[in-house]
């Protein structure tokens, strides 16, 4: 699915590919609740379409980078479909205050999550990733949340991160012969 194109507040309302509006990048910034929820519904529809095409939902991993990773986390925690995992790269948990304190009662409360972040990320600071990881551990089985950091990595990727992502996918989506 391609990202929709829309004006983004953080980017002086310039039109760009974006899953939802980003108003600010601080822990207390206002969030585009309606846009985030609509984007999650769009992803849920994609999962439902794959299930209709014969792929069991427990063989689907959601993943993304930055805003896409944020959307993957939010969608996995709000869907009724049992998923295989989440790859959350250089991101945060959107609408984190809307989730109840303590563990959530959802079909994915035992979902494995690999969260990766660069320690030099100027756009989504490492602290946001760290806070997200700690919040996730209060919501789902904490043993299933893995948070990895990469020295010197900015808001980008590196070969070590991609190798970790491949290992995660291989582990949680073993081949079906």
QUIFEN-V927883 format. One record per residue. N is the residue number from 0. RES is the residue in three letters. SS is DSSP state (H for helix, E for strand, C for the rest). Layout:
# QUIFEN-V927883
n=N res=RES ss=SS
n=N res=RES ss=SS
This chain:
# QUIFEN-V927883
n=0 res=UNK ss=C
n=1 res=UNK ss=C
n=2 res=UNK ss=C
n=3 res=UNK ss=C
n=4 res=UNK ss=E
n=5 res=UNK ss=E
n=6 res=UNK ss=E
n=7 res=UNK ss=E
n=8 res=UNK ss=H
n=9 res=UNK ss=H
n=10 res=UNK ss=H
n=11 res=UNK ss=C
n=12 res=UNK ss=C
n=13 res=UNK ss=E
n=14 res=UNK ss=E
n=15 res=UNK ss=E
n=16 res=UNK ss=E
n=17 res=UNK ss=C
n=18 res=UNK ss=C
n=19 res=UNK ss=C
n=20 res=UNK ss=C
n=21 res=UNK ss=C
n=22 res=UNK ss=C
n=23 res=UNK ss=C
n=24 res=UNK ss=C
n=25 res=UNK ss=C
n=26 res=UNK ss=C
n=27 res=UNK ss=C
n=28 res=UNK ss=C
n=29 res=UNK ss=C
n=30 res=UNK ss=C
n=31 res=UNK ss=C
n=32 res=UNK ss=H
n=33 res=UNK ss=H
n=34 res=UNK ss=H
n=35 res=UNK ss=H
n=36 res=UNK ss=H
n=37 res=UNK ss=H
n=38 res=UNK ss=H
n=39 res=UNK ss=H
n=40 res=UNK ss=H
n=41 res=UNK ss=H
n=42 res=UNK ss=H
n=43 res=UNK ss=H
n=44 res=UNK ss=H
n=45 res=UNK ss=H
n=46 res=UNK ss=H
n=47 res=UNK ss=H
n=48 res=UNK ss=H
n=49 res=UNK ss=H
n=50 res=UNK ss=H
n=51 res=UNK ss=H
n=52 res=UNK ss=C
n=53 res=UNK ss=C
n=54 res=UNK ss=C
n=55 res=UNK ss=C
n=56 res=UNK ss=H
n=57 res=UNK ss=H
n=58 res=UNK ss=H
n=59 res=UNK ss=C
n=60 res=UNK ss=E
n=61 res=UNK ss=E
n=62 res=UNK ss=E
n=63 res=UNK ss=E
n=64 res=UNK ss=E
n=65 res=UNK ss=C
n=66 res=UNK ss=H
n=67 res=UNK ss=H
n=68 res=UNK ss=H
n=69 res=UNK ss=H
n=70 res=UNK ss=H
n=71 res=UNK ss=H
n=72 res=UNK ss=H
n=73 res=UNK ss=H
n=74 res=UNK ss=H
n=75 res=UNK ss=H
n=76 res=UNK ss=H
n=77 res=UNK ss=H
n=78 res=UNK ss=C
n=79 res=UNK ss=C
n=80 res=UNK ss=C
n=81 res=UNK ss=C
n=82 res=UNK ss=C
n=83 res=UNK ss=C
n=84 res=UNK ss=E
n=85 res=UNK ss=E
n=86 res=UNK ss=E
n=87 res=UNK ss=E
n=88 res=UNK ss=E
n=89 res=UNK ss=C
n=90 res=UNK ss=C
n=91 res=UNK ss=C
n=92 res=UNK ss=C
n=93 res=UNK ss=C
n=94 res=UNK ss=C
n=95 res=UNK ss=H
n=96 res=UNK ss=H
n=97 res=UNK ss=H
n=98 res=UNK ss=C
n=99 res=UNK ss=C
n=100 res=UNK ss=C
n=101 res=UNK ss=C
n=102 res=UNK ss=C
n=103 res=UNK ss=C
n=104 res=UNK ss=C
n=105 res=UNK ss=C
n=106 res=UNK ss=C
n=107 res=UNK ss=C
n=108 res=UNK ss=C
n=109 res=UNK ss=C
n=110 res=UNK ss=C
n=111 res=UNK ss=C
n=112 res=UNK ss=E
n=113 res=UNK ss=E
n=114 res=UNK ss=E
n=115 res=UNK ss=E
n=116 res=UNK ss=E
n=117 res=UNK ss=E
n=118 res=UNK ss=C
n=119 res=UNK ss=C
n=120 res=UNK ss=C
n=121 res=UNK ss=C
n=122 res=UNK ss=C
n=123 res=UNK ss=C
n=124 res=UNK ss=C
n=125 res=UNK ss=H
n=126 res=UNK ss=H
n=127 res=UNK ss=H
n=128 res=UNK ss=H
n=129 res=UNK ss=H
n=130 res=UNK ss=H
n=131 res=UNK ss=H
n=132 res=UNK ss=H
n=133 res=UNK ss=H
n=134 res=UNK ss=H
n=135 res=UNK ss=H
n=136 res=UNK ss=H
n=137 res=UNK ss=H
n=138 res=UNK ss=H
n=139 res=UNK ss=C
n=140 res=UNK ss=C
n=141 res=UNK ss=H
n=142 res=UNK ss=H
n=143 res=UNK ss=H
n=144 res=UNK ss=E
n=145 res=UNK ss=E
n=146 res=UNK ss=E
n=147 res=UNK ss=E
n=148 res=UNK ss=E
n=149 res=UNK ss=E
n=150 res=UNK ss=C
n=151 res=UNK ss=C
n=152 res=UNK ss=C
n=153 res=UNK ss=C
n=154 res=UNK ss=C
n=155 res=UNK ss=C
n=156 res=UNK ss=C
n=157 res=UNK ss=C
n=158 res=UNK ss=H
n=159 res=UNK ss=H
n=160 res=UNK ss=H
n=161 res=UNK ss=H
n=162 res=UNK ss=H
n=163 res=UNK ss=H
n=164 res=UNK ss=H
n=165 res=UNK ss=H
n=166 res=UNK ss=H
n=167 res=UNK ss=H
n=168 res=UNK ss=H
n=169 res=UNK ss=H
n=170 res=UNK ss=H
n=171 res=UNK ss=H
n=172 res=UNK ss=C
n=173 res=UNK ss=C
n=174 res=UNK ss=C
n=175 res=UNK ss=C
n=176 res=UNK ss=C
